[in-house]
């Protein structure tokens, strides 16, 4: 095969985009490539393995990949800018729908000549990127390792999994807490669990959420291992998400959910998703069949109540969700990456 270089400026955020990058790296390594990932502090490898549940033993972490110079392939995650890449084959990945960044500038057009393929993580991201940069990108949905995720005996748990941060995306755990406070006036034996990393810019936000949760059956878990998360997914009956709430996705597409890996993971575990109707969620969920898309918080509570009161329907939606999650499994991602390299 050859030597491959990987760059993602956000690796230390340990989120869905980082899982995407490392999944791409793993496919290369498993197909005989020598894979080097750029990061100054090479100790990040252990942290990524624990948080994301990915074995990275066949991947090297080095301080500098020199923008692909001397490599046969370079996979580069954009921060909105277009790099001047130097490998034989260059793949540029957009995990964020950047806009209003002068994407069609002459200098960008010149640098894009060196790029062989542009990949986006969803049709939603593609729609923004293609317009901004004047390109025709390819959509490869993220890889979700659904083989590790199994439904367990369900408990009265409502779950959300997402980064505790207000830096770029609007995850809006505060809205879920408000909704749950109303919900539990009637359903007193339920618990809300909010899980995520607070490594980048999330400490103060977590404090606010914890203060907001006092006196209610709400558990906030920061930076837990992937193994622990799998157990929680299995037991959760519902998956709530308010990511992108109160955001105009046409004006600020970067602040809504670009795809929603944790939604798919929850579905694989049989948790019925009730997700705010924005961004990539619309590509994952078929409303009222394998989950629900909501626009108002009152709708979120009403739909949840209907599911609690109709066990037969709830179990059917749960089964449909498990089935739908298979569309985003590792095998499809792996095959698309392999096809890309041919």
C-alpha positions as a printed Julia matrix, in Angstrom:
342×3 Matrix{Float64}:
   0.0    0.0    0.0
   1.96   3.02   1.25
   2.3    5.74   3.88
  -0.71   7.76   5.02
  -0.78  11.01   7.0
  -3.76  12.07   9.12
  -4.48  15.51  10.56
  -7.35  16.68  12.78
  -6.9   19.97  14.7
  -9.65  18.99  17.17
  -8.35  15.6   18.41
  -8.31  16.72  22.04
 -12.06  17.36  22.0
 -12.53  13.55  21.89
 -15.87  13.79  20.07
 -17.7   12.37  17.06
 -15.48  14.09  14.49
 -12.42  12.59  16.16
 -14.01   9.12  16.05
 -14.57   9.7   12.3
 -10.91  10.6   11.76
  -9.59   7.62  13.69
 -12.07   5.25  12.03
 -10.67   6.41   8.68
  -7.13   5.84   9.99
  -8.03   2.33  11.17
  -9.45   1.31   7.79
  -6.17   2.38   6.19
  -4.08   0.49   8.77
  -6.19  -2.66   8.38
  -5.62  -2.5    4.62
  -1.84  -2.48   4.93
  -1.06   1.25   5.14
   1.48   2.74   7.53
  -0.57   5.45   9.27
   0.84   8.53  11.02
  -1.47  10.89  12.93
  -0.17  14.37  13.75
  -0.4   15.53  17.37
   2.26  17.26  19.45
   1.47  15.4   22.68
   1.6   11.73  21.66
   0.12  10.71  25.06
  -3.27  11.6   23.56
  -3.38   8.09  22.05
  -4.29   6.44  25.4
  -6.95   9.05  26.12
  -8.56   8.54  22.7
  -8.57   4.76  23.12
 -10.28   4.95  26.49
 -12.85   7.63  25.67
 -13.77   6.41  22.19
 -13.29   2.67  22.69
 -11.01   2.34  19.65
  -7.86   0.18  19.51
  -5.13   2.37  18.0
  -2.2   -0.03  18.43
  -1.52  -0.13  14.67
  -1.49   3.7   14.32
   1.46   6.02  15.04
   1.16   9.47  16.62
   3.92  11.88  15.59
   4.5   15.65  16.07
   4.42  16.69  12.39
   3.19  15.12   9.13
   4.48  18.13   7.13
   1.14  18.56   5.33
   1.59  15.17   3.69
   5.04  15.78   2.24
   6.66  12.39   1.55
   3.35  10.5    1.98
   1.25   8.6   -0.55
  -2.02   9.76   1.03
  -3.08  12.63   3.29
  -6.44  12.85   5.1
  -6.9   16.39   6.46
  -9.77  17.67   8.61
 -10.42  21.32   7.73
 -10.85  24.07  10.33
 -12.56  26.14   7.62
  -9.33  26.97   5.81
  -7.96  25.1    2.79
  -4.42  23.77   3.38
  -1.77  23.4    0.69
  -1.29  19.62   0.82
   1.74  17.81  -0.56
   1.04  14.07  -0.67
   0.39  12.09  -3.86
  -3.34  11.81  -3.06
  -5.06  14.35  -0.81
  -8.45  14.01   0.87
 -10.03  17.0    2.6
 -12.72  16.32   5.19
 -15.32  18.78   6.48
 -17.05  17.75   9.7
 -18.36  21.3   10.3
 -20.57  23.21   7.81
 -18.35  26.29   7.58
 -19.84  29.35   5.87
 -19.03  33.02   5.25
 -15.28  32.25   5.17
 -14.6   33.49   1.6
 -14.5   29.86   0.47
 -14.42  30.69  -3.24
 -11.36  32.94  -3.04
  -8.77  32.62  -5.8
  -6.18  31.36  -3.31
  -8.54  28.62  -2.1
  -9.29  27.6   -5.68
  -5.57  27.26  -6.34
  -5.03  25.11  -3.23
  -8.05  22.94  -4.05
  -6.3   21.87  -7.27
  -4.09  19.69  -5.03
  -7.14  18.07  -3.36
  -8.38  14.85  -4.99
 -11.55  14.32  -2.94
 -13.62  16.36  -0.51
 -15.67  14.39   2.0
 -18.5   15.51   4.3
 -20.09  13.64   7.2
 -23.7   14.3    6.16
 -25.87  15.71   3.37
 -26.55  18.64   5.68
 -22.84  19.5    5.91
 -22.41  18.91   2.17
 -25.2   21.37   1.29
 -23.37  24.17   3.13
 -19.82  23.26   2.09
 -20.61  22.87  -1.62
 -22.24  26.3   -1.7
 -19.49  28.01   0.33
 -16.48  26.6   -1.54
 -18.02  25.93  -4.97
 -17.22  22.2   -4.84
 -19.04  18.88  -5.24
 -18.22  16.9   -2.1
 -18.88  13.25  -1.37
 -20.94  12.17   1.67
 -19.57   9.31   3.77
 -21.6    8.92   6.94
 -19.63   8.35  10.16
 -18.72   4.86  11.26
 -20.74   3.63  14.25
 -19.54   0.39  15.82
 -23.02  -0.97  16.47
 -21.64  -4.5   17.01
 -20.54  -3.42  20.51
 -23.89  -1.87  21.43
 -26.69  -4.13  22.68
 -30.12  -3.42  24.17
 -30.36  -4.54  27.81
 -33.22  -4.73  30.28
 -34.68  -1.24  30.03
 -34.95   1.06  33.03
 -36.76   4.37  33.45
 -33.78   6.3   32.13
 -33.78   9.22  29.68
 -30.29   9.71  28.25
 -28.39  12.33  26.32
 -24.77  11.92  25.23
 -22.89  14.94  23.92
 -20.02  17.28  24.71
 -20.46  19.72  27.6
 -19.41  22.82  25.74
 -20.81  26.05  24.37
 -17.83  26.73  22.1
 -19.19  25.87  18.65
 -22.25  23.65  18.7
 -25.28  24.36  20.81
 -25.86  21.01  22.58
 -28.41  22.6   24.98
 -28.35  20.18  27.91
 -29.97  23.05  29.87
 -33.13  22.68  27.78
 -33.27  18.94  28.54
 -33.04  19.7   32.25
 -35.92  22.21  31.98
 -38.01  19.67  30.06
 -37.27  16.92  32.57
 -38.26  19.12  35.53
 -41.73  19.46  33.99
 -41.84  15.79  32.97
 -40.98  14.42  36.41
 -43.84  16.27  38.12
 -46.02  13.51  36.69
 -43.44  10.72  36.21
 -41.59  10.69  39.51
 -39.73   7.38  39.09
 -37.68   8.48  36.04
 -34.07   9.61  35.82
 -32.3   11.94  33.35
 -28.67  11.1   32.59
 -26.41  13.6   30.8
 -23.11  12.12  29.65
 -20.22  13.79  27.83
 -16.73  15.24  27.88
 -15.95  18.63  29.36
 -12.26  18.68  28.36
 -12.52  21.73  26.11
 -14.36  24.74  27.5
 -17.0   22.85  29.44
 -16.12  23.17  33.13
 -18.19  26.28  33.9
 -21.12  25.03  31.82
 -21.16  21.74  33.78
 -21.25  23.7   37.07
 -24.28  25.62  35.8
 -26.02  22.39  34.77
 -25.33  20.77  38.14
 -26.75  23.78  39.99
 -29.8   23.68  37.74
 -30.27  19.96  38.56
 -30.27  20.21  42.37
 -33.28  18.5   43.89
 -34.07  16.43  40.8
 -33.19  12.86  39.75
 -30.6   14.06  37.24
 -27.13  12.54  36.92
 -24.32  14.34  35.07
 -21.34  12.16  34.11
 -18.18  13.69  32.67
 -15.46  11.92  30.71
 -16.52   8.33  31.4
 -14.98   5.43  29.47
 -16.67   4.03  26.38
 -17.2    0.73  28.23
 -19.2    2.53  30.94
 -21.18   4.4   28.29
 -22.17   1.16  26.56
 -23.81  -0.06  29.78
 -25.83   3.15  30.09
 -26.94   3.04  26.44
 -28.23  -0.51  26.98
 -30.43   0.46  29.94
 -31.82   3.77  28.62
 -35.4    3.72  27.41
 -35.33   7.09  25.66
 -32.67   9.31  24.1
 -33.42  13.02  24.24
 -31.51  15.66  22.3
 -31.99  19.42  22.12
 -28.84  20.08  20.07
 -29.41  23.16  17.91
 -32.47  24.36  19.83
 -33.3   28.05  19.17
 -30.67  28.23  16.41
 -31.52  29.33  12.87
 -29.76  26.54  10.96
 -29.66  28.55   7.73
 -27.83  31.41   9.42
 -25.74  29.3   11.81
 -25.45  25.74  10.45
 -22.27  25.16  12.47
 -24.26  25.38  15.73
 -26.69  22.52  15.05
 -25.92  18.79  15.04
 -23.96  18.07  11.86
 -24.8   14.36  11.96
 -25.43  12.76  15.37
 -23.3    9.67  16.12
 -24.63   9.38  19.67
 -28.2    9.31  18.32
 -27.29   6.29  16.18
 -25.49   4.61  19.1
 -28.57   5.07  21.3
 -30.79   3.63  18.56
 -28.53   0.58  18.28
 -29.15   0.03  22.01
 -32.92   0.22  21.47
 -33.36   3.64  23.11
 -36.11   5.53  21.31
 -34.67   8.86  20.06
 -36.59  12.11  20.5
 -34.34  14.64  18.81
 -34.65  18.33  17.97
 -35.61  18.77  14.32
 -32.42  20.28  12.86
 -29.23  19.44  10.98
 -28.18  15.85  10.44
 -30.9   14.39  12.67
 -33.32  14.56   9.74
 -31.09  12.12   7.84
 -31.08   9.59  10.67
 -34.66   9.52  11.95
 -37.87   8.79  10.05
 -40.4   10.61  12.19
 -42.85   8.38  14.12
 -41.28   5.21  12.71
 -37.82   4.76  14.24
 -37.8    7.89  16.41
 -39.23  11.38  16.71
 -38.23  14.88  15.6
 -39.57  17.72  17.74
 -39.73  21.5   17.36
 -41.11  22.66  20.75
 -40.15  21.44  24.22
 -43.83  20.8   24.96
 -43.79  18.4   22.0
 -40.8   16.52  23.45
 -42.63  15.89  26.72
 -45.92  15.05  25.0
 -44.29  12.48  22.66
 -42.41  10.89  25.56
 -45.63  10.62  27.57
 -47.45   9.02  24.62
 -44.71   6.39  24.34
 -44.85   5.61  28.07
 -48.61   5.15  27.84
 -48.43   2.95  24.72
 -45.93   0.18  25.47
 -46.68  -1.81  22.31
 -45.97   1.18  20.06
 -42.89   2.13  22.1
 -41.4   -1.37  21.72
 -42.06  -1.32  17.96
 -40.32   2.06  17.54
 -37.42   0.71  19.62
 -37.08  -2.33  17.3
 -37.24  -0.06  14.25
 -34.53   2.15  15.75
 -32.21  -0.85  16.22
 -32.81  -1.83  12.6
 -32.22   1.71  11.28
 -28.91   1.98  13.16
 -27.5   -0.83  10.99
 -27.43   1.57   8.02
 -24.59   3.41   9.75
 -22.48   0.42  10.82
 -18.72   0.01  10.4
 -19.01  -2.21   7.32
 -20.61   0.49   5.16
 -18.08   3.11   6.24
 -15.13   0.73   5.71
 -16.29  -0.19   2.21
 -16.77   3.45   1.18
 -13.28   4.33   2.39
 -11.77   1.36   0.52
 -13.67   2.39  -2.65
 -12.3    5.92  -2.23
  -8.74   4.63  -2.34
  -9.14   2.61  -5.54
